[in-house]
Amino acid sequence: MMRARAVIGLAALVAAGLLVYMLREVMLPFVAGLALAYLLDPLADRLERLGLGRLAASLMILALFVVALVVCLLILVPLAANQVAALVNALPAMVSRLQGIIAERAGPLLQRLGGADVLNELQSSVGTLATQGGAWLLAFLKSIWSGSQALISIASLLVVTPVVAFYILVDWDRMVASIDGWVPPRHRATVRRLATQIDTAIIGFVRGQTLVCLILGTFYAVGLWLVGLNFGVLIGLIAGFLTFIPYVGTLTGFMISVGVALVQFWPGSDWLHLGLTVGVFLLGQFLEGNVISPKLVGESVGLHPVWLMFALLAFGSLFGFLGLLLAVPVAASIGVLVRFALARYLESRLYHAEQPVLIDLRQD
C-alpha cells in the first residue's frame, strides 16, 4: 500500500512538472498574479484589521501597485535602454583597448617567456572570452525572453497579471481555508507546521533579498558614479539586480567595472581611480556579508546559496522567466521537506536500532 502511494505521488509530481513545462508560456501571467497576491496578502490583512473591507483593500493595493510599477517603468526603462545601447556599441573598442594594454604592459615579459606566439594567443583569448561571455549572456536572456513570450506579449502580461492578482487576493483567505480543510485531520498539525516554515522561508528570503538588491544596487551605482567610471550607474544597477543570485551580482559587476576602469583610467596610470573602483566592490561585499544580509535575510530562511543558485539557473533555463518565479518557492519547499524527512529519520527506529530493521513496503 505504501509503495502504491509513493508511485502515485511520484507520478502526480511528474505529471505536474510536464504540464507546467508544456504550458509555461500561458501560465506566466497566472503564476505572476499568484506570486503578487501572495506578497501583497499581509498588507491586505493589515488594512482589514484597520476596518477596510477585503474587496476595497485589494482594489486599493493593486491600483497603487500598478501605478507605481508604470511610473518606475516609464522612468527607468528609457534610461537603462540608452545606457545598454551605449555599452554595447562601446564594447568592441573596449575589448580592443584591453588587448592593447596586455600587449603594452605584459608583452616584453611574455615574449621572453614564450615568444610572440604566447602574446598573440593571450590577446586572442581575451577577445574570445569577451565574445563568448557576451554570447552566453545574450543566449541566456534570449532563452528567458522566448520562454516567457512565445505565446503572449508584454501587454497581455501587464493586463492579465493584475486581474489574476486581484481575484486571488480577494479570495486568498477562503482559498487557504479550503486547502486546509482538504488535509486529513490527523496530519493537519504537521502540514500546517510545514506550510508555516515554507512561508517563512519564502517571504523572508524574497523580502530580505529584494531589499539587499535595492541597497547594493544603489550603493554600487552611486559609488561608481562618484568614482567617475563610464557606465558606472548601469554597472551598479546590474550588479545589484543580479545579487538575487548569490555571488553572481558582485562578481559580474566587479569584472565589468574593472575592465571598464582599465580601459578608461590606464592610459594615464590612474591608480587612484582603479583602486577606488575595486574598493567600491570590496566594501559592498563586506557590507553585504557582515551587515546587510545578516540583518535583512538572516539564517532562518534555510536556503543555501549553492542550492538557490542551482534552482534559479535550472528553472530559468527550463521554464524561462516563469522558472525564475517558481525557483525560490520550489527550492524553499524542497529544503523544508528534506529537513523534515531527515529529522523524522533521525528520530526513527531505523536510525537508532542496534540491529537492522527490515521494512515491509507491502504493508501500510
MARDRENTOR-543485 format. One line per 10 residues: number of its first residue (from 1); for each residue x, y, z of C-alpha. Coordinates in Angstrom, 3 decimals, padded with zeros to 6 digits, always signed. Example, Ala and Ser with C-alpha at 12.3 -4.5 7.8 and 13.67 -1.06 7.14 Angstrom:
REM residues 2
1 = +012.300 -004.500 +007.800 | +013.670 -001.060 +007.140;
***
This chain:
REM residues 364
1 = +000.000 +000.000 +000.000 | +002.825 +002.398 +000.885 | +004.594 +001.559 -002.371 | +001.415 +002.294 -004.330 | +001.045 +005.682 -002.622 | +004.666 +006.536 -003.373 | +004.227 +005.608 -007.036 | +001.021 +007.645 -007.290 | +002.638 +010.650 -005.630 | +005.698 +010.465 -007.868;
11 = +003.532 +010.125 -010.964 | +001.489 +013.157 -009.893 | +004.660 +015.227 -009.447 | +006.000 +014.182 -012.843 | +002.650 +014.947 -014.498 | +002.505 +018.357 -012.819 | +006.055 +019.142 -013.969 | +005.267 +018.127 -017.552 | +002.082 +020.190 -017.506 | +003.944 +023.267 -016.279;
21 = +006.612 +022.773 -018.942 | +004.070 +022.361 -021.756 | +002.015 +025.374 -020.660 | +004.891 +027.563 -019.462 | +004.130 +030.399 -021.897 | +000.438 +030.515 -020.987 | +000.967 +030.122 -017.242 | +003.306 +033.077 -016.779 | +000.680 +035.799 -016.065 | -001.239 +033.454 -013.760;
31 = +001.837 +032.438 -011.762 | +002.931 +036.089 -011.642 | -000.531 +037.067 -010.411 | -000.435 +034.346 -007.758 | +003.012 +035.477 -006.604 | +001.876 +039.104 -006.483 | -001.214 +038.216 -004.447 | +000.921 +036.132 -002.082 | +003.311 +039.009 -001.456 | +000.535 +041.594 -001.005;
41 = -001.738 +039.468 +001.214 | -000.128 +040.630 +004.525 | -000.812 +044.247 +003.535 | -004.430 +043.411 +002.717 | -004.798 +041.677 +006.092 | -003.424 +044.759 +007.842 | -005.882 +047.039 +006.040 | -008.698 +044.665 +007.004 | -007.706 +044.960 +010.654 | -007.923 +048.725 +010.265;
51 = -011.560 +048.382 +009.218 | -011.327 +048.333 +005.418 | -013.240 +045.624 +003.561 | -011.309 +042.884 +001.773 | -012.592 +043.931 -001.651 | -011.752 +047.601 -001.144 | -008.352 +046.771 +000.359 | -007.439 +044.507 -002.560 | -008.567 +047.066 -005.133 | -006.637 +049.897 -003.482;
61 = -003.445 +047.833 -003.097 | -003.450 +046.623 -006.704 | -004.218 +050.093 -008.050 | -001.331 +051.651 -006.117 | +000.998 +048.839 -007.161 | +000.141 +049.192 -010.858 | +000.571 +052.968 -010.762 | +003.943 +052.679 -009.016 | +005.096 +049.991 -011.476 | +004.089 +052.035 -014.531;
71 = +005.833 +055.157 -013.197 | +009.030 +053.198 -012.499 | +008.969 +051.605 -015.957 | +008.436 +054.948 -017.666 | +011.374 +056.456 -015.809 | +013.871 +053.587 -015.654 | +013.366 +051.714 -018.933 | +014.387 +054.585 -021.281 | +017.449 +055.392 -019.161 | +018.517 +051.755 -018.953;
81 = +017.911 +051.191 -022.677 | +020.123 +054.153 -023.619 | +022.894 +053.030 -021.283 | +022.766 +049.430 -022.527 | +022.872 +050.548 -026.165 | +025.855 +052.799 -025.468 | +027.672 +049.999 -023.614 | +027.067 +047.504 -026.430 | +028.368 +049.998 -029.006 | +031.468 +050.707 -026.942;
91 = +032.217 +047.063 -026.121 | +034.320 +046.239 -029.243 | +036.550 +049.277 -028.682 | +036.920 +048.370 -025.004 | +037.970 +044.804 -025.834 | +040.461 +046.099 -028.388 | +041.860 +048.509 -025.832 | +042.268 +045.690 -023.269 | +044.217 +043.697 -025.827 | +046.422 +046.729 -026.407;
101 = +047.051 +047.123 -022.669 | +048.095 +043.473 -022.433 | +050.487 +043.893 -025.354 | +051.877 +047.110 -023.892 | +052.416 +046.038 -020.287 | +052.890 +042.282 -020.417 | +054.278 +041.942 -023.935 | +058.027 +042.044 -023.134 | +057.701 +039.557 -020.281 | +055.554 +037.154 -022.291;
111 = +057.898 +037.340 -025.258 | +060.853 +036.406 -023.039 | +058.901 +033.507 -021.535 | +057.367 +032.002 -024.647 | +057.868 +034.200 -027.638 | +055.409 +036.162 -029.720 | +053.056 +033.205 -030.030 | +052.192 +033.342 -026.325 | +051.383 +037.046 -026.548 | +049.230 +036.590 -029.632;
121 = +047.426 +033.661 -028.024 | +046.728 +035.651 -024.843 | +045.385 +038.602 -026.817 | +043.191 +036.281 -028.833 | +041.974 +034.600 -025.633 | +040.857 +037.944 -024.179 | +038.823 +038.731 -027.277 | +037.401 +035.203 -027.421 | +036.498 +035.251 -023.722 | +034.703 +038.583 -024.050;
131 = +032.866 +037.390 -027.156 | +031.845 +034.084 -025.589 | +030.774 +035.780 -022.365 | +028.594 +038.233 -024.272 | +027.175 +035.426 -026.409 | +026.343 +033.335 -023.319 | +024.633 +036.273 -021.620 | +022.630 +037.091 -024.749 | +021.665 +033.425 -025.168 | +020.533 +033.197 -021.540;
141 = +018.481 +036.381 -021.807 | +017.060 +035.181 -025.116 | +016.007 +031.861 -023.569 | +014.215 +033.710 -020.773 | +012.599 +036.110 -023.229 | +011.493 +033.463 -025.736 | +010.354 +031.123 -022.995 | +008.103 +033.728 -021.453 | +006.861 +035.463 -024.601 | +006.302 +032.651 -027.110;
151 = +002.511 +032.879 -026.981 | +001.787 +036.033 -025.026 | +003.053 +039.584 -025.263 | +004.190 +042.063 -022.651 | +000.863 +043.843 -023.000 | -001.129 +040.727 -022.112 | +001.191 +040.052 -019.179 | +000.664 +043.542 -017.802 | -003.108 +043.257 -018.261 | -003.750 +039.684 -017.097;
161 = -001.417 +039.629 -014.089 | -003.124 +042.442 -012.098 | -006.558 +040.940 -012.822 | -005.463 +037.486 -011.628 | -003.756 +039.005 -008.597 | -006.895 +040.974 -007.693 | -009.228 +037.963 -007.738 | -006.768 +035.757 -005.863 | -006.094 +038.473 -003.290 | -009.823 +038.898 -002.645;
171 = -010.325 +035.139 -002.142 | -006.970 +034.355 -000.542 | -008.204 +033.564 +002.963 | -011.037 +031.385 +001.665 | -008.637 +029.516 -000.613 | -006.238 +028.813 +002.259 | -009.099 +027.656 +004.484 | -010.392 +025.325 +001.754 | -006.991 +023.755 +001.184 | -006.537 +023.361 +004.936;
181 = -009.871 +021.556 +005.073 | -008.718 +019.018 +002.475 | -005.879 +017.816 +004.712 | -006.759 +014.753 +006.850 | -007.295 +015.871 +010.457 | -004.618 +013.526 +011.834 | -001.979 +015.191 +009.618 | -003.294 +018.746 +009.798 | -000.958 +019.973 +012.552 | +002.120 +018.648 +010.742;
191 = +001.068 +020.086 +007.398 | +000.342 +023.467 +008.973 | +003.750 +023.493 +010.632 | +005.498 +022.659 +007.366 | +003.431 +025.255 +005.488 | +004.399 +027.888 +008.073 | +008.080 +027.014 +007.712 | +007.855 +027.179 +003.907 | +006.029 +030.510 +004.098 | +008.651 +031.900 +006.487;
201 = +011.479 +030.780 +004.206 | +009.918 +032.199 +001.046 | +008.704 +035.513 +002.397 | +011.852 +036.022 +004.467 | +014.126 +035.456 +001.507 | +012.096 +037.405 -001.070 | +011.564 +040.460 +001.101 | +015.054 +040.427 +002.573 | +016.872 +039.739 -000.678 | +014.834 +042.369 -002.528;
211 = +015.958 +044.976 -000.006 | +019.532 +043.703 -000.295 | +019.389 +044.088 -004.100 | +017.996 +047.624 -003.829 | +020.553 +048.708 -001.229 | +023.558 +047.195 -003.010 | +022.396 +048.369 -006.448 | +022.092 +051.913 -005.127 | +025.440 +051.663 -003.325 | +027.306 +050.345 -006.369;
221 = +025.644 +052.806 -008.766 | +026.364 +055.845 -006.569 | +029.873 +054.652 -005.708 | +030.912 +054.019 -009.315 | +029.309 +057.294 -010.383 | +031.314 +059.189 -007.756 | +034.478 +057.441 -008.949 | +033.684 +058.720 -012.439 | +033.515 +055.322 -014.125 | +031.876 +055.215 -017.555;
231 = +028.542 +053.384 -017.410 | +029.005 +053.236 -013.634 | +025.316 +053.685 -012.839 | +024.315 +050.912 -015.262 | +027.002 +048.541 -013.973 | +025.967 +049.224 -010.380 | +022.294 +048.582 -011.096 | +023.131 +045.346 -012.948 | +025.300 +044.186 -010.056 | +022.545 +044.987 -007.565;
241 = +019.869 +043.216 -009.611 | +021.997 +040.082 -010.078 | +022.681 +039.965 -006.323 | +019.436 +037.979 -006.171 | +021.636 +035.090 -007.375 | +024.267 +034.632 -004.634 | +027.739 +035.946 -005.542 | +026.827 +036.403 -009.221 | +025.950 +040.084 -008.903 | +029.142 +041.128 -007.137;
251 = +031.425 +039.055 -009.378 | +029.735 +040.242 -012.574 | +029.773 +043.887 -011.562 | +033.377 +043.616 -010.360 | +034.694 +042.102 -013.599 | +032.805 +044.539 -015.826 | +033.773 +047.594 -013.775 | +037.444 +046.606 -013.588 | +037.506 +046.043 -017.356 | +035.909 +049.428 -017.992;
261 = +038.237 +051.077 -015.455 | +041.312 +049.622 -017.127 | +040.218 +050.998 -020.475 | +039.227 +054.367 -019.036 | +041.971 +055.061 -016.471 | +045.007 +053.011 -017.575 | +046.445 +055.386 -020.244 | +047.387 +057.844 -017.508 | +048.274 +055.163 -014.943 | +045.471 +056.492 -012.770;
271 = +045.918 +054.009 -009.942 | +043.723 +056.042 -007.602 | +040.571 +055.600 -009.679 | +041.401 +051.959 -010.368 | +041.791 +051.374 -006.644 | +038.580 +053.227 -005.863 | +036.692 +051.116 -008.405 | +037.949 +047.925 -006.772 | +037.293 +049.410 -003.328 | +033.622 +050.052 -004.105;
281 = +033.030 +046.343 -004.661 | +035.220 +045.208 -001.784 | +033.319 +047.492 +000.582 | +029.988 +046.440 -000.907 | +030.834 +042.756 -000.484 | +031.957 +043.352 +003.106 | +028.754 +045.215 +003.947 | +026.598 +042.558 +002.271 | +028.236 +039.625 +004.040 | +028.600 +041.173 +007.505;
291 = +025.838 +043.766 +007.872 | +023.116 +043.857 +005.214 | +022.348 +040.182 +004.515 | +022.587 +039.011 +008.157 | +020.187 +041.774 +009.224 | +017.677 +041.575 +006.353 | +017.820 +037.924 +005.290 | +019.440 +036.070 +008.182 | +019.972 +032.353 +008.514 | +016.379 +031.404 +009.337;
301 = +015.239 +031.122 +005.718 | +017.262 +027.945 +005.255 | +018.195 +028.497 +001.601 | +021.815 +027.570 +000.959 | +023.415 +029.867 -001.654 | +024.578 +026.959 -003.839 | +021.161 +025.303 -003.760 | +019.458 +028.602 -004.572 | +021.900 +029.337 -007.404 | +021.260 +025.908 -008.922;
311 = +017.484 +026.299 -008.613 | +017.456 +029.737 -010.260 | +019.689 +028.719 -013.162 | +017.997 +025.341 -013.694 | +014.419 +026.630 -013.549 | +015.327 +029.705 -015.596 | +016.845 +027.510 -018.291 | +013.873 +025.115 -018.372 | +010.935 +027.481 -017.990 | +012.289 +030.939 -018.814;
321 = +011.033 +033.822 -016.691 | +008.303 +031.542 -015.315 | +011.057 +029.345 -013.898 | +012.620 +032.304 -012.111 | +009.278 +032.922 -010.392 | +008.974 +029.251 -009.394 | +012.596 +028.682 -008.364 | +012.530 +030.250 -004.891 | +009.193 +028.716 -003.730 | +010.170 +025.279 -005.033;
331 = +013.681 +025.470 -003.561 | +012.307 +026.625 -000.188 | +009.647 +023.905 -000.168 | +012.124 +021.157 -001.036 | +014.511 +022.419 +001.635 | +011.826 +022.373 +004.341 | +010.571 +018.920 +003.317 | +014.079 +017.462 +003.200 | +014.876 +018.815 +006.667 | +011.562 +017.413 +007.965;
341 = +012.258 +013.985 +006.427 | +015.795 +013.998 +007.844 | +014.508 +014.899 +011.329 | +011.945 +012.084 +011.180 | +014.660 +009.664 +010.068 | +016.946 +010.671 +012.944 | +014.056 +010.036 +015.369 | +013.061 +006.706 +013.837 | +013.857 +003.147 +014.890 | +015.655 +002.716 +011.584;
351 = +018.354 +005.148 +012.802 | +018.505 +004.171 +016.489 | +018.090 +000.380 +016.215 | +021.152 -001.698 +017.034 | +020.002 -004.453 +014.679 | +018.977 -003.874 +011.050 | +015.290 -003.033 +010.706 | +013.502 -004.749 +007.857 | +010.736 -002.646 +006.340 | +007.911 -004.361 +004.503;
361 = +006.763 -001.862 +001.847 | +003.756 -004.011 +001.013 | +002.054 -003.069 +004.283 | +000.597 +000.315 +005.174;
***
